[in-house]
Structures are given as C-alpha cells and as structure tokens.
C-alpha cells in the first residue's frame, strides 16, 4: 500500500540535472510485516519500474536527479528510505537479525510488490550498501531483473579478492567498516553536529544542499544506530556470490577512496551477462550526488537497452 504527497525535487531537463525544479512524490509504502518506508517516487504507475537503493552515509535523496530523469523517460522510479532509515521501518537494533542482508533483500522485493508490480520484471539500481543488496538480489532472482546498475560497490567476490591482496590497498580503503562495528560509533559520527559525516561527504564532492538532505534523515541517534546495524549484522566479511546473469552496468569513480581499481576492474570476472564498466574520471564514492548528469546518461542508456 502506498500513499503520497507532493515534494519539490531537482529534476534534469535536456540532460542537465540542475536546470529545473519539478514535482516528485514522497510516498509511504507499507509492506507486511507492518513496516512503512518513506520513498521518493516519480513517473506513471504501471510504467516500467526502476527500484533505486541508497547506501551509507546517504539517503533516498541521493537519487533525486535519477528519479526525475527516469520519470521523464517514461519509467516509474521508486527510491525508498531503507530499513532503519525510514522511521516507520526501524525494528529493534538490539536484534542483529532484524538488519541481516536477507531482511534488506526481502524489503526490496516487498516494496516492488507493494508498488503494484507483483512478480513482474523490473530494473534495479544500487549504490554502496544498496549496491551490495542489488548484487545479492541479482544473484538470487535473475529472472526478475531486466537490468542491474551498481555505483561504486564492486561484485562481492571481486571485493573479497582485493581485500586479500598483499599490498593491503583495499584493506586500507575499507578500514572504516571495522570502526563502524564499535559500540560508540554512532556517537562519534554524530558528534559536533555530525562533523565527521559532513567532512566526509563534502570531501567527496557532495553538494552542501545534498548533505543537509541526507542528514535530515540520518543525523539523529536512532537512525544512525539503525544504519550501523547493517554493518554489525553482516560483520567484516561479505558472502561470496555466484556469477551475475543479468545485464549489468557498473559505474566507478576513479577518485573513490573506498574502492580501489583492482576491485572495480575485477568485477568483470563475476558477470556472465552483457556487461558495461564505466569509469568516471575525478569522481569519488558518491557519484549520483557528484556527477548526476553523467550517471543519468549512463543509466538511461542501460535501461533502454534492456527493456522489461
């Protein structure tokens, strides 16, 4: 079940994400068991669906330009605030099972069904943690996906391989993941008006207005504890997956300080379907916020090439 209200959001026009402000929808999508997700949506109901999954430390608002571009191109775009980020979908963080990746995957499929798409095929997009969920969904439900697009997060097998390399490059880039497992991590991240998060996002080229949008969701103790529960439920190891049999677009910025070139370039070894690897020169970890026009261009080409 979904309810909605009007929301102003930046939308691209003639390829420029900053040129026009139009109406999007902020919906509440309820699944069973009773969890209610906030979601940024646009496009006609029953148009081909594109589900967009955000990562950490951002929110559904990272997809504002893509949601609008997809709607303009004739798609139905749904970008939910995921488990723990949406206040109405925040089960007890003391029970790690509530935030296991299997539950996050269940949420995504249930949101598709609650959006009116039943068991129909759809396009899937993910960034960072949302990318991890997207890879796992493509592994488990390839018949449901018309296409897969992942930003930053390499295939887990490529990531694990890079972590084990003797040069230690990827292990160094990923050292913050272990810090997120510490009991006091939420307080540290939110200290001094969330200075660590603000500095991290700003250094990666995220615009100030986008940082404020993300912190409006994540900048409180309850939301932060729930977001970190994803890391604690998984631990430090990523579960290996099989080869991906869904047409895949993988977008990586060569200035990404969390994902090295070896993991990014190695992703091709684990995709057994049409595959496109796009490197964004000078772009960091948060490509949808930093380079929305280029991400829109690549995403629209990919979904058009692989219709539902």
C-alpha positions in Angstrom: 0.0 0.0 0.0 1.4 3.4 -0.9 0.3 6.9 0.0 1.8 10.1 -1.3 2.2 13.9 -1.0 3.8 16.5 -3.3 7.5 17.2 -2.9 9.8 19.6 -4.8 12.9 17.8 -6.1 15.6 18.7 -8.6 14.9 17.1 -11.9 17.0 17.0 -15.1 15.9 18.7 -18.2 17.6 18.1 -21.6 20.3 16.3 -19.7 21.1 18.9 -17.1 20.1 17.9 -13.5 20.4 21.5 -12.2 18.3 23.4 -14.7 14.7 22.8 -13.5 12.8 22.0 -10.3 9.7 19.9 -10.7 7.3 17.9 -8.6 8.2 14.4 -7.3 6.3 12.4 -4.8 7.2 11.5 -1.2 5.3 8.3 -0.7 4.8 6.0 2.3 5.0 2.3 1.2 3.7 -0.3 3.7 4.7 -3.9 3.5 3.9 -6.9 5.7 5.0 -7.4 8.4 3.9 -3.8 9.1 6.9 -1.8 8.1 6.3 1.6 6.4 9.0 3.0 4.2 9.4 6.6 3.0 10.1 6.7 -0.7 10.9 9.3 -3.3 8.9 8.4 -6.4 8.1 9.8 -9.9 6.6 8.5 -13.1 3.3 7.0 -14.1 2.1 4.0 -12.2 2.5 0.7 -14.2 5.3 2.2 -16.3 8.4 0.0 -16.3 9.7 0.0 -12.7 13.2 1.1 -11.7 14.0 0.5 -8.0 16.9 2.5 -6.6 18.6 1.5 -3.3 20.8 4.0 -1.5 23.9 3.4 0.6 25.7 4.8 3.7 26.1 7.6 4.7 23.4 9.0 2.4 19.6 8.5 2.0 17.0 8.1 -0.7 17.6 11.7 -1.6 20.9 10.7 -3.4 18.7 9.5 -6.2 16.6 12.7 -6.7 18.1 13.5 -10.1 17.8 9.9 -11.3 14.2 9.5 -10.1 13.3 12.6 -12.1 15.2 11.6 -15.2 13.7 8.2 -15.3 10.2 9.6 -14.9 10.9 12.0 -17.8 12.0 9.0 -19.9 8.8 7.1 -19.2 9.7 4.9 -16.3 8.3 4.6 -12.8 11.1 5.3 -10.3 10.9 4.3 -6.6 13.8 5.2 -4.3 12.9 4.0 -0.7 14.5 5.1 2.5 15.6 1.6 3.5 15.2 -0.4 6.8 16.3 1.8 9.7 16.5 5.0 7.6 12.7 5.3 7.5 11.3 5.9 11.0 8.3 3.6 10.2 10.6 0.7 9.2 13.0 0.7 12.2 12.8 -2.6 14.1 14.8 -3.2 17.3 18.5 -2.5 16.6 19.4 -4.8 19.5 18.5 -7.8 17.5 21.0 -8.1 14.7 18.8 -10.5 12.8 16.5 -7.5 12.0 19.2 -5.9 9.8 20.7 -9.0 8.2 21.1 -8.6 4.4 18.4 -11.2 3.8 15.9 -8.9 5.5 17.1 -6.0 3.4 16.6 -8.1 0.3 13.2 -9.1 1.5 12.3 -5.4 1.9 13.3 -4.6 -1.6 11.2 -7.3 -3.2 8.2 -6.5 -0.9 8.4 -2.8 -1.9 8.3 -3.9 -5.6 5.1 -5.9 -4.8 3.6 -3.1 -2.7 4.2 -0.6 -5.5 1.9 -2.7 -7.7 4.3 -4.8 -9.7 3.7 -8.2 -8.2 6.1 -10.7 -9.8 6.8 -8.5 -12.9 10.3 -7.8 -14.0 12.0 -4.5 -13.1 15.3 -2.6 -13.3 17.4 -2.4 -10.2 19.9 0.3 -9.2 22.1 0.4 -6.1 24.9 2.4 -4.6 27.3 1.4 -1.8 25.3 -0.7 0.6 22.4 -0.5 -1.8 24.8 -1.9 -4.4 25.6 -4.9 -2.1 21.9 -5.6 -1.8 21.5 -5.2 -5.6 24.3 -7.7 -6.4 22.7 -10.2 -4.0 19.2 -9.8 -5.5 20.7 -10.2 -9.0 22.3 -13.5 -7.8 19.1 -14.8 -6.2 16.4 -13.5 -8.5 18.0 -13.1 -12.0 14.7 -13.9 -13.7 13.0 -10.8 -12.0 15.6 -8.3 -13.2 15.6 -6.7 -16.7 18.9 -4.9 -15.8 21.3 -4.2 -12.9 23.1 -0.9 -12.4 25.6 -0.6 -9.5 27.5 2.5 -8.4 30.8 2.2 -6.6 30.3 -1.2 -4.9 32.1 -3.9 -6.8 30.9 -7.5 -7.1 31.5 -9.0 -3.6 33.8 -11.7 -5.0 36.0 -9.0 -6.6 35.9 -7.0 -3.4 36.9 -10.0 -1.3 39.7 -10.9 -3.7 41.1 -7.3 -3.5 40.9 -7.4 0.3 43.2 -10.4 0.4 45.9 -8.9 -1.8 49.3 -8.5 -0.1 49.6 -4.8 -1.0 46.9 -4.0 1.6 45.4 -1.3 -0.6 41.7 -2.3 -0.4 42.0 -3.3 3.2 43.3 0.2 4.0 40.4 1.8 2.0 37.9 -0.3 3.9 39.3 0.2 7.4 36.3 2.4 8.4 34.0 -0.7 8.1 35.6 -2.2 11.2 35.3 1.1 13.1 31.5 1.1 12.4 31.3 -2.2 14.4 32.4 -0.4 17.6 29.6 0.2 20.2 30.2 4.0 20.3 30.4 4.6 16.5 27.0 6.4 16.3 28.1 9.0 18.9 31.4 9.6 17.2 29.8 10.1 13.8 27.2 12.5 15.1 29.5 14.4 17.4 29.9 18.2 16.8 26.9 18.5 14.6 27.9 15.3 12.6 31.3 16.8 11.7 32.8 13.5 10.6 29.9 12.9 8.2 29.8 16.4 6.9 33.5 16.5 6.2 33.4 13.0 4.6 30.6 13.9 2.2 32.0 17.4 1.4 35.5 16.0 0.7 33.9 13.5 -1.8 32.2 16.4 -3.7 28.7 16.0 -2.4 26.9 19.4 -2.6 26.1 21.2 0.6 22.3 21.1 -0.1 22.5 17.3 -0.6 24.4 16.9 2.7 21.6 18.7 4.5 19.1 16.4 2.9 21.0 13.3 3.9 21.5 14.5 7.5 17.8 15.3 7.8 17.3 11.5 7.5 20.5 10.2 9.1 21.6 12.9 11.5 19.9 11.5 14.6 20.9 8.8 17.0 18.0 6.4 16.3 18.6 6.5 12.5 22.4 6.3 12.8 22.2 3.2 15.2 19.9 1.5 12.7 22.1 2.3 9.7 25.2 1.0 11.6 23.2 -2.1 12.5 23.6 -3.2 8.8 27.4 -3.4 9.3 27.0 -5.2 12.7 24.6 -7.7 11.3 27.0 -8.6 8.4 30.3 -8.3 10.3 33.5 -7.7 8.3 33.1 -10.5 5.7 31.0 -10.3 2.5 29.3 -13.5 1.5 30.5 -14.8 -1.9 28.0 -14.8 -4.8 27.7 -16.7 -8.0 28.2 -15.2 -11.4 25.7 -12.5 -12.2 23.4 -13.4 -15.1 21.6 -10.0 -15.5 22.8 -7.3 -18.0 25.0 -5.1 -15.8 26.3 -1.6 -15.8 28.9 -0.9 -13.2 29.9 2.7 -12.6 33.1 3.6 -10.6 34.7 6.9 -10.0 38.5 6.7 -10.1 38.7 9.1 -7.1 36.7 6.7 -4.9 38.7 6.5 -1.7 36.8 3.4 -0.5 37.0 1.1 -3.6 40.3 0.6 -5.4 41.0 -0.1 -9.0 41.7 -3.8 -8.5 38.2 -4.5 -7.1 36.5 -2.3 -9.6 38.3 -3.7 -12.7 37.9 -7.2 -11.3 34.1 -7.1 -11.3 34.0 -8.2 -14.9 35.2 -11.7 -13.8 31.9 -12.3 -12.0 29.4 -11.2 -14.5 28.1 -13.8 -17.0 25.8 -11.4 -19.0 26.2 -8.3 -21.1 28.5 -6.0 -19.0 29.5 -2.4 -19.2 32.1 -0.8 -17.0 32.2 2.9 -16.9 34.9 4.9 -15.1 34.1 8.5 -14.1 37.4 10.4 -14.0 37.8 12.6 -10.9 34.6 11.4 -9.3 34.5 10.0 -5.8 32.4 7.5 -3.9 29.1 9.4 -4.2 28.7 9.6 -7.9 24.9 10.2 -8.1 25.4 13.3 -6.0 28.7 14.4 -7.5 28.0 13.7 -11.2 24.2 13.4 -11.6 24.1 14.2 -15.3 26.7 11.6 -16.3 25.0 9.0 -14.1 21.6 9.8 -15.7 23.1 9.5 -19.2 24.6 6.1 -18.5 21.6 4.8 -16.5 19.0 5.8 -19.2 21.1 4.1 -21.9 21.3 0.9 -19.9 17.7 0.5 -19.0 16.6 1.4 -22.6 18.9 -1.3 -24.0 17.4 -4.0 -21.8 13.6 -3.4 -21.6 11.3 -5.3 -19.3 
